[in-house]
Amino acid sequence: MTNSWTDLENARWFLVAGSNAAENHPIAMKYLMRAQEKGAKIIVVDPRFTRTASKADLFAQIRPGSDIAYLNAITNYILSNNLYNKDYVVNFTNALCKINPAFAFSEGLFSGFDPAKGTYAPDTWGYVLDDAGQPVKAGSLEEPGTVFSLLKDHYRRYTLETASAISGIPPDMIRQIAEIIAKSGVGTIMYALGMTQHTTATQGIRCYAIIQLLLGNMGVAGGGVNALRGEPNVQGSTDLSNLSTTLPGYIPTPLDVDTDTKVYGVKYGAAARKHLISLLKAWYGAKATAENDYAYQYQP
């Protein structure tokens, strides 16, 4: 979650997908209803007409697993009609960064695909770097080779009609959803397992992030992308380390084979190692030093 439950009351619109919040997430639904009483619009996208859908201002019935199609059409609509928040996109996203000229997309495949292995080598997917190793930024969003220009070109194929043919949602309804979320002010996207338990789940949730970043709805009251998880034990257990498999803040718990922080970092990643060391310093203060591996050996 990027926002708190109480903050949902500040949203001007909600896109609820893959969730029957009224029955499965009643605490979240309470704040949706409070916001609706203040004029917020509730959009529900679901294969079923649920109790949540019965409270929606707009219900879009979708073919299961086809969310990416209509979400990409919304992204294309926002981009092609200049409905994005330009100041936010320029100052708070990587939109101006230049991408490796060797990057390409053709026949449904990105550059670096190995047909024999069925895997990608992402060598061509990175930024163009300057002498200091920092990403090179363009002077404008429309300059060729930027993240923004490549994004715009990629999503151009997702017309309202194409998305409708895939998702089953009528073209005018997809347009209506895009108009509501782009023109009604700050809003939030909420999802649950109906979105996440698909083979394309990661890409689907990433679509949410792209839309919210284009609209400038990240890091603001009433905005964000919020997962409807178990209330409250699932979210709380992963945040606060109530489970044996994680330390506070989603840091993996070391195992016996993770003999020191370097081995730990190789296994779980450099970012996890940095967070672990920060946690150890918080626990042991000045006694956690590089010489004693930040008191790592005190971990059970």
C-alpha positions in Angstrom: 0.0 0.0 0.0 1.1 3.5 -0.8 -1.5 5.2 1.4 -3.3 4.7 4.7 -6.9 3.5 5.1 -8.0 6.9 6.5 -6.4 8.7 3.6 -8.8 7.0 1.2 -11.4 9.5 2.3 -9.4 12.2 0.4 -9.8 10.5 -3.0 -12.1 11.9 -5.7 -12.3 8.6 -7.6 -11.7 4.9 -7.0 -10.8 2.2 -9.5 -11.5 -1.1 -7.7 -10.5 -4.2 -9.6 -10.3 -7.9 -8.7 -11.9 -7.2 -5.3 -15.2 -7.5 -3.6 -14.3 -5.0 -1.0 -17.8 -4.7 0.5 -17.7 -8.3 1.7 -13.9 -9.0 1.9 -12.4 -5.7 3.0 -15.1 -3.9 5.0 -12.7 -1.5 6.7 -11.5 -0.2 3.3 -15.0 -0.1 2.0 -16.1 2.1 4.8 -13.7 4.8 3.7 -14.8 4.4 0.0 -18.4 5.0 1.0 -17.4 8.0 3.1 -15.6 9.5 0.1 -18.6 8.7 -2.2 -20.8 10.6 0.2 -18.5 13.6 -0.5 -18.9 13.2 -4.3 -16.1 10.7 -5.2 -16.8 8.3 -8.1 -16.4 4.6 -7.6 -15.5 2.5 -10.6 -15.6 -1.3 -10.2 -14.0 -3.6 -12.8 -14.9 -7.3 -12.2 -16.2 -10.3 -14.1 -19.0 -10.6 -11.5 -21.6 -8.2 -10.3 -20.8 -8.1 -6.6 -22.0 -6.2 -3.6 -19.2 -3.8 -4.3 -20.3 -3.4 -7.8 -23.8 -2.6 -6.6 -22.4 0.5 -4.9 -20.4 1.7 -7.9 -21.1 4.7 -10.0 -19.7 2.7 -12.9 -19.5 -1.1 -13.2 -17.4 -2.6 -16.0 -17.8 -6.3 -16.5 -14.5 -7.8 -17.9 -13.3 -11.1 -19.2 -11.1 -12.7 -16.5 -7.4 -12.0 -16.9 -7.7 -9.3 -19.7 -7.1 -6.3 -17.5 -3.9 -5.2 -19.2 -5.8 -4.5 -22.5 -8.2 -1.9 -21.0 -5.6 -0.4 -18.7 -3.2 0.1 -21.6 -6.0 1.7 -23.6 -6.6 4.1 -20.7 -2.8 4.9 -20.7 -3.0 5.5 -24.5 -6.0 7.8 -24.0 -4.2 9.8 -21.4 -1.1 10.2 -23.5 -2.8 10.9 -26.8 -5.1 13.5 -25.3 -2.4 15.2 -23.2 -4.3 14.4 -20.0 -1.1 13.6 -18.1 0.4 15.9 -15.4 3.3 17.3 -17.2 5.0 19.0 -14.3 4.8 15.8 -12.2 6.0 13.6 -15.0 9.0 15.9 -15.8 10.1 16.4 -12.2 9.2 13.2 -10.4 9.5 10.4 -12.9 12.2 9.0 -15.2 10.3 10.2 -18.3 13.1 12.4 -19.6 15.8 9.7 -19.3 17.3 8.5 -22.6 17.2 4.7 -23.3 19.9 2.6 -25.0 19.3 3.1 -28.8 19.6 -0.6 -29.2 16.3 -1.1 -27.3 13.5 -2.3 -29.6 10.1 -3.9 -29.7 8.9 -5.9 -32.7 6.4 -8.7 -33.3 5.4 -8.8 -29.7 9.0 -9.3 -28.4 11.5 -6.9 -26.8 15.2 -6.8 -27.8 17.4 -9.4 -26.2 15.0 -12.3 -26.5 16.7 -15.8 -26.8 14.2 -18.1 -28.6 16.2 -21.2 -27.7 16.0 -20.5 -24.0 12.8 -18.5 -24.0 14.4 -15.8 -21.8 15.5 -12.2 -22.2 18.9 -10.6 -21.8 18.1 -7.1 -20.6 21.4 -5.5 -21.8 19.7 -3.1 -24.2 17.0 -2.0 -21.7 19.1 0.4 -19.7 19.6 4.2 -19.7 22.2 6.1 -21.7 24.8 7.1 -19.0 27.1 10.1 -18.9 30.7 10.0 -17.8 29.7 10.1 -14.1 27.5 7.0 -14.7 24.3 9.0 -14.3 21.3 8.7 -16.7 21.3 11.2 -19.6 18.2 13.4 -19.7 16.6 14.9 -22.7 15.5 18.5 -23.0 11.8 17.6 -23.6 9.4 14.7 -23.3 8.9 14.5 -27.1 12.6 14.0 -27.8 13.1 10.6 -29.5 14.6 7.8 -27.4 13.3 9.0 -24.0 11.3 6.8 -21.6 8.3 9.0 -22.4 8.5 8.8 -26.2 9.0 5.1 -26.1 6.1 4.7 -23.7 3.9 6.7 -25.9 4.8 4.8 -29.0 4.4 1.4 -27.3 0.9 2.2 -26.0 -0.3 3.7 -29.3 -1.4 0.2 -30.4 -4.0 -0.1 -27.6 -7.0 1.7 -29.1 -10.4 1.7 -27.3 -11.7 -0.8 -29.9 -8.7 -3.2 -29.6 -9.0 -3.1 -25.8 -12.8 -3.8 -26.0 -12.3 -6.7 -28.3 -9.9 -8.3 -25.8 -11.5 -7.3 -22.5 -15.2 -7.3 -23.4 -15.7 -3.8 -21.9 -17.4 -1.5 -24.5 -15.2 1.2 -26.0 -17.3 4.0 -24.7 -17.1 2.6 -21.2 -13.3 2.4 -21.3 -13.3 6.0 -22.5 -15.6 6.9 -19.6 -13.3 5.3 -17.1 -10.3 7.2 -18.6 -12.2 10.5 -18.5 -13.2 10.0 -14.8 -9.8 9.2 -13.6 -8.0 11.8 -15.7 -10.3 14.7 -15.0 -11.8 14.2 -11.6 -8.8 15.1 -9.5 -6.7 12.9 -7.3 -7.8 9.3 -7.0 -6.6 5.8 -6.0 -6.5 2.4 -7.5 -7.3 -0.5 -5.3 -6.9 -4.2 -6.2 -7.0 -7.7 -4.6 -6.3 -11.3 -5.5 -8.6 -11.1 -8.5 -5.8 -9.1 -10.1 -2.8 -10.7 -8.6 -3.5 -14.4 -9.3 -2.9 -14.3 -13.0 0.3 -15.1 -15.0 0.3 -11.5 -16.1 -0.3 -10.1 -12.5 3.0 -8.2 -12.3 2.4 -6.5 -15.6 -1.1 -5.6 -14.6 -0.1 -4.0 -11.3 2.7 -2.2 -13.2 0.0 -0.7 -15.5 -1.6 0.8 -12.4 1.7 2.4 -11.4 2.2 3.9 -14.9 -1.3 5.4 -14.9 -0.9 6.9 -11.5 2.6 8.4 -12.3 1.3 9.9 -15.5 -1.6 11.5 -13.6 0.7 12.7 -10.7 -1.2 10.6 -8.2 1.7 9.1 -6.3 2.9 10.6 -3.0 -0.3 12.7 -2.6 -3.3 12.6 -0.3 -6.0 10.4 -1.8 -3.8 8.9 -4.5 -1.6 5.9 -4.8 -2.0 2.2 -5.7 -3.3 0.3 -2.7 -3.5 -3.5 -2.3 -6.5 -4.8 -0.4 -4.9 -7.4 1.8 -6.0 -9.2 4.9 -7.3 -6.8 7.5 -5.3 -6.3 9.5 -3.1 -9.3 10.1 -1.6 -10.0 6.6 -0.4 -6.5 5.9 0.6 -6.0 9.6 2.5 -9.2 9.8 4.8 -8.4 6.9 5.3 -4.8 8.0 6.0 -5.5 11.6 7.7 -8.9 11.5 5.1 -11.1 13.1 6.2 -14.0 10.8 9.4 -16.0 11.2 10.4 -15.5 7.6 10.7 -11.8 7.7 12.4 -9.1 9.8 10.7 -5.7 10.1 10.2 -4.0 6.7 10.0 -7.1 4.6 13.7 -8.0 5.1 14.3 -11.7 4.7 15.3 -13.5 7.9 18.9 -14.9 7.6 19.3 -18.7 7.6 22.2 -20.8 8.9 23.8 -20.8 5.5 23.8 -17.0 5.4 27.1 -16.8 7.3 27.7 -13.1 7.0 26.2 -10.0 5.5 28.1 -10.4 2.3 26.8 -13.9 1.7 23.4 -12.6 2.7 23.7 -9.7 0.1 24.6 -12.1 -2.7 21.6 -14.3 -1.9 18.9 -11.6 -1.2 20.3 -8.6 -3.1 22.3 -5.5 -2.3 19.2 -3.5 -1.3 18.2 -6.2 1.2 21.7 -6.1 2.7 21.6 -2.3 3.1 18.2 -2.5 4.8 19.4 -5.3 7.1 22.5 -3.3 8.1 20.3 -0.3 8.8 18.1 -2.4 11.0 21.1 -3.8 12.9 22.4 -0.3 13.5 18.9 0.7 14.8 19.0 -2.3 17.2 22.6 -2.2 18.4 23.6 1.4 17.9 27.3 2.2 18.0 28.1 -1.4 18.8 27.1 -2.4 15.2 30.3 -1.7 13.2 31.8 -2.9 10.0 34.5 -4.7 12.1 32.0 -7.0 13.8 29.8 -7.2 10.7 27.2 -4.9 12.3 26.4 -7.5 15.1 25.0 -9.8 12.4 26.0 -12.9 14.4 23.4 -12.0 17.1 20.7 -13.0 14.6 19.1 -16.4 15.6 
